[in-house]
Amino acid sequence: MFIESVLLSLLCTSLFLGSMIGCVSAYCVVKKQGMLGDIMSHASLPGITFAFLFTKSSSPLLLLLGGSISALLSGIFFLFVKKIAPLPKNGALALSLSWFFNMGIIGGAIVQRLLIEGQGIVKHVFFGNFVILAAENTHWYMILSFLLSIFFIVTIKYQKVMIFDEFFARTRIPYLYYFEIIFLCLTVIAIIIGLQAVGILLMGSLIITPGTVARMITSSYEKMVFLSIIVSIFAFLIGVFGVYYFSNIPSGPIIALFPIILCIGTHIFGILYSSITGKS
């Protein structure tokens, strides 16, 4: 059976992907950019669909490159609109999401109408397919995930300054705006790498929920990053075994469901603990 032959590769990939997504989730939640991660995951759709239309290639690396460009443009578009237009933050987010996702839906409709060979790969991007991820160049995914995780962990000190005291950061960290662009680009890369396993529709949830669970448990940013990584790794591992035992179910919903359940459970436990002990 094919899934059995790639099970070890899937498990190894889960560790690296989980670490990377956990770091990104903690940063986005504390930075209050969780919805921006959701938007960029949806905004990758036009890049993927039009890359497929123009190249007629079902190579995941080529399609994800198109998605990366589209997602990055959506993030830059959001920052640009927020800076120059008299719109609230939610308005800029909604404008970016509606524009890019609608373009992706149009591209997907064109792909379906033309009946191009290999168009099934676009469907896998919607809901995630861990098996396809394992069948491709997984070593590149693991290397990128490892490097991104190390970078986020090494720069925790700078993240804390940027997140909790932006005014102080602007006086102490030269070119702070470029640091924000770098973290934005790395967030895009993390989202695009995870898309094949989780899918466009659910990637935004995975960017938000592990960091949210960790934030409910601790107020220390270092501990929050660690807990977010643990939650993400377990989510991916559960997704692997879910695909192994239920091969007809997409991996994305299984991976995204675990942090959501954990988030709800943590919230309920917090309410019960506060009502019993009188502590918040």
C-alpha positions as CSV (number, residue, x, y, z in Angstrom):
1,M,0.0,0.0,0.0
2,F,1.4,3.4,-1.0
3,I,0.5,5.2,2.2
4,E,2.5,2.6,4.2
5,S,5.6,3.1,2.1
6,V,5.6,6.9,2.8
7,L,4.4,6.8,6.4
8,L,7.9,7.5,7.9
9,S,8.3,10.4,5.5
10,L,4.9,11.8,6.5
11,L,5.8,11.5,10.2
12,C,9.1,13.3,9.7
13,T,7.5,16.0,7.6
14,S,4.9,16.4,10.4
15,L,7.6,17.3,12.9
16,F,9.1,20.0,10.7
17,L,5.8,21.4,9.4
18,G,4.4,21.5,12.9
19,S,7.4,23.3,14.3
20,M,7.2,25.9,11.6
21,I,3.5,26.5,11.8
22,G,3.6,26.7,15.6
23,C,6.2,29.5,15.5
24,V,4.3,31.4,12.8
25,S,1.0,30.9,14.7
26,A,2.4,32.3,18.0
27,Y,3.8,35.3,16.2
28,C,0.6,36.1,14.2
29,V,-1.7,35.7,17.3
30,V,0.4,38.0,19.5
31,K,1.0,40.4,16.7
32,K,-2.8,40.3,16.1
33,Q,-2.3,39.3,12.5
34,G,-4.0,36.0,12.6
35,M,-6.6,37.2,10.1
36,L,-3.8,38.3,7.8
37,G,-2.5,34.8,7.7
38,D,-6.0,33.6,6.9
39,I,-6.3,36.1,4.1
40,M,-2.9,35.2,2.6
41,S,-3.8,31.5,2.6
42,H,-7.0,32.3,0.6
43,A,-5.1,34.8,-1.5
44,S,-2.8,32.0,-2.7
45,L,-5.7,30.6,-4.8
46,P,-5.4,32.9,-7.8
47,G,-1.7,32.4,-8.0
48,I,-2.2,28.6,-8.0
49,T,-5.0,28.5,-10.5
50,F,-3.5,31.0,-13.0
51,A,-0.1,29.3,-12.8
52,F,-1.9,26.1,-13.7
53,L,-3.8,27.8,-16.5
54,F,-0.7,29.4,-18.1
55,T,1.8,26.5,-17.7
56,K,-0.6,23.5,-18.0
57,S,1.7,21.9,-15.5
58,S,0.6,20.0,-12.3
59,S,4.0,20.3,-10.6
60,P,3.2,21.2,-7.0
61,L,6.4,23.3,-6.7
62,L,5.4,25.5,-9.7
63,L,1.9,25.9,-8.5
64,L,3.0,26.8,-4.9
65,L,5.4,29.4,-6.4
66,G,2.5,31.0,-8.1
67,G,0.6,30.8,-4.8
68,S,3.5,32.4,-2.9
69,I,3.6,35.4,-5.2
70,S,-0.2,35.9,-5.0
71,A,-0.2,35.5,-1.2
72,L,2.7,38.0,-0.8
73,L,1.0,40.5,-3.0
74,S,-2.1,40.2,-0.8
75,G,-0.1,41.0,2.3
76,I,1.6,43.9,0.7
77,F,-1.7,45.1,-0.7
78,F,-3.2,45.0,2.8
79,L,-0.3,47.0,4.3
80,F,-0.5,49.5,1.5
81,V,-4.3,50.0,1.9
82,K,-4.0,50.3,5.6
83,K,-1.3,53.0,5.3
84,I,-2.9,55.2,2.6
85,A,-6.6,54.7,2.9
86,P,-8.9,56.0,5.7
87,L,-10.1,52.4,6.4
88,P,-10.2,50.5,9.7
89,K,-8.0,47.4,9.9
90,N,-10.9,45.0,9.3
91,G,-11.9,47.0,6.2
92,A,-8.5,46.6,4.7
93,L,-8.5,42.9,5.5
94,A,-11.9,42.4,3.9
95,L,-10.9,44.3,0.8
96,S,-7.8,42.3,0.3
97,L,-9.5,39.0,1.0
98,S,-12.5,39.6,-1.3
99,W,-10.4,40.8,-4.2
100,F,-7.8,38.0,-4.2
101,F,-10.1,35.1,-3.3
102,N,-12.7,36.2,-5.9
103,M,-10.0,36.2,-8.5
104,G,-9.0,32.7,-7.4
105,I,-12.6,31.5,-7.7
106,I,-12.8,32.9,-11.2
107,G,-9.5,31.1,-12.1
108,G,-10.8,27.8,-10.7
109,A,-14.0,28.1,-12.7
110,I,-12.0,28.6,-15.9
111,V,-9.9,25.6,-15.1
112,Q,-13.0,23.4,-14.6
113,R,-14.6,24.7,-17.8
114,L,-11.5,24.0,-19.9
115,L,-11.1,20.5,-18.6
116,I,-7.3,20.7,-18.6
117,E,-5.5,17.4,-17.9
118,G,-4.2,17.2,-14.3
119,Q,-6.7,19.8,-12.9
120,G,-7.3,17.5,-9.9
121,I,-4.2,19.0,-8.3
122,V,-6.1,22.2,-7.9
123,K,-8.8,20.4,-6.0
124,H,-6.2,18.9,-3.6
125,V,-5.0,22.4,-2.8
126,F,-8.5,23.3,-1.5
127,F,-8.6,20.5,1.2
128,G,-5.1,19.3,1.5
129,N,-3.5,16.0,0.5
130,F,-0.7,14.8,2.7
131,V,0.0,11.8,0.5
132,I,0.9,14.0,-2.5
133,L,3.2,16.0,-0.2
134,A,5.0,12.8,0.7
135,A,5.3,11.7,-2.9
136,E,7.1,14.9,-4.0
137,N,10.4,16.4,-2.8
138,T,9.7,16.2,0.9
139,H,13.3,16.9,1.8
140,W,13.0,20.4,0.4
141,Y,9.8,21.0,2.5
142,M,11.6,19.7,5.6
143,I,14.7,21.8,5.0
144,L,12.7,25.0,4.5
145,S,10.5,24.2,7.6
146,F,13.5,23.6,9.7
147,L,15.3,26.8,8.6
148,L,12.1,28.9,9.2
149,S,11.6,27.4,12.6
150,I,15.2,28.1,13.6
151,F,14.9,31.7,12.4
152,F,11.8,32.4,14.4
153,I,13.2,30.8,17.5
154,V,16.5,32.7,17.2
155,T,14.8,36.1,16.7
156,I,12.3,35.7,19.6
157,K,14.0,38.7,21.3
158,Y,13.3,41.0,18.4
159,Q,9.8,39.7,18.0
160,K,9.0,40.5,21.6
161,V,10.2,44.1,21.2
162,M,8.3,44.5,17.9
163,I,5.1,43.0,19.3
164,F,4.9,44.5,22.8
165,D,6.5,47.9,22.4
166,E,6.4,49.1,18.8
167,F,7.4,52.7,19.6
168,F,10.5,51.5,21.5
169,A,11.3,49.1,18.7
170,R,11.2,51.9,16.1
171,T,13.8,53.8,18.1
172,R,16.0,50.8,18.8
173,I,15.7,48.6,15.8
174,P,16.9,50.2,12.5
175,Y,14.8,49.5,9.5
176,L,12.0,48.0,11.5
177,Y,9.6,48.2,8.5
178,Y,11.9,45.9,6.6
179,F,11.9,43.5,9.5
180,E,8.2,43.4,9.3
181,I,8.4,42.7,5.6
182,I,10.8,39.8,6.3
183,F,8.5,38.2,8.8
184,L,5.6,38.7,6.4
185,C,7.5,36.9,3.6
186,L,8.4,34.1,6.0
187,T,4.8,33.8,7.1
188,V,3.8,33.5,3.4
189,I,6.4,30.8,2.9
190,A,5.1,28.9,5.9
191,I,1.5,29.1,4.7
192,I,2.4,28.0,1.2
193,I,4.4,25.0,2.4
194,G,1.6,23.9,4.7
195,L,-1.1,24.3,2.0
196,Q,-0.5,20.9,0.4
197,A,-1.2,19.2,3.8
198,V,-3.9,21.4,5.1
199,G,-5.5,23.1,2.1
200,I,-6.4,26.7,1.3
201,L,-9.8,26.7,3.1
202,L,-8.4,25.5,6.5
203,M,-4.8,26.9,6.5
204,G,-6.0,30.1,8.1
205,S,-7.5,28.1,11.0
206,L,-4.2,26.4,11.6
207,I,-2.4,29.7,11.6
208,I,-4.7,31.1,14.4
209,T,-5.7,28.2,16.7
210,P,-2.3,26.8,18.0
211,G,-1.2,30.2,19.0
212,T,-4.6,30.9,20.5
213,V,-4.4,27.7,22.6
214,A,-0.9,28.6,23.8
215,R,-2.0,32.2,24.6
216,M,-4.8,30.9,26.8
217,I,-2.4,28.8,28.8
218,T,0.5,31.2,29.4
219,S,1.4,34.9,29.1
220,S,5.1,34.2,28.5
221,Y,6.0,34.6,24.8
222,E,8.7,32.0,24.9
223,K,6.5,29.4,26.5
224,M,3.7,30.4,24.1
225,V,5.9,29.6,21.1
226,F,6.9,26.2,22.6
227,L,3.3,25.3,23.4
228,S,2.1,26.4,19.9
229,I,4.8,24.2,18.4
230,I,3.6,21.2,20.4
231,V,0.0,21.7,19.5
232,S,0.9,22.0,15.8
233,I,3.1,18.9,15.8
234,F,0.3,16.9,17.4
235,A,-2.2,18.2,14.8
236,F,0.0,17.1,11.9
237,L,0.7,13.7,13.5
238,I,-3.1,13.1,14.0
239,G,-3.6,14.1,10.4
240,V,-1.0,11.6,9.3
241,F,-2.7,8.7,11.2
242,G,-6.1,9.9,10.0
243,V,-5.0,9.7,6.4
244,Y,-3.4,6.3,7.2
245,Y,-6.6,4.8,8.6
246,F,-9.1,6.7,6.6
247,S,-7.5,7.2,3.2
248,N,-10.7,8.6,1.6
249,I,-10.7,11.6,4.0
250,P,-8.7,14.7,3.1
251,S,-5.8,15.4,5.6
252,G,-6.7,19.1,5.9
253,P,-9.9,18.8,8.0
254,I,-8.3,16.2,10.3
255,I,-5.3,18.4,11.0
256,A,-7.3,21.6,11.5
257,L,-9.9,19.9,13.8
258,F,-7.5,19.0,16.6
259,P,-6.4,22.5,17.5
260,I,-10.0,23.7,17.3
261,I,-11.2,21.0,19.8
262,L,-8.2,21.8,22.0
263,C,-9.0,25.5,21.9
264,I,-12.6,25.0,22.9
265,G,-11.6,22.5,25.6
266,T,-9.0,25.0,27.0
267,H,-11.5,27.8,27.1
268,I,-14.1,25.6,28.9
269,F,-11.4,24.4,31.4
270,G,-10.4,28.0,32.0
271,I,-14.1,29.0,32.8
272,L,-14.5,26.0,35.2
273,Y,-11.2,26.8,36.9
274,S,-12.1,30.4,37.4
275,S,-15.5,29.6,38.8
276,I,-14.0,27.0,41.2
277,T,-11.0,28.9,42.4
278,G,-12.2,32.5,41.9
279,K,-9.0,33.2,39.9
280,S,-9.0,34.5,36.3
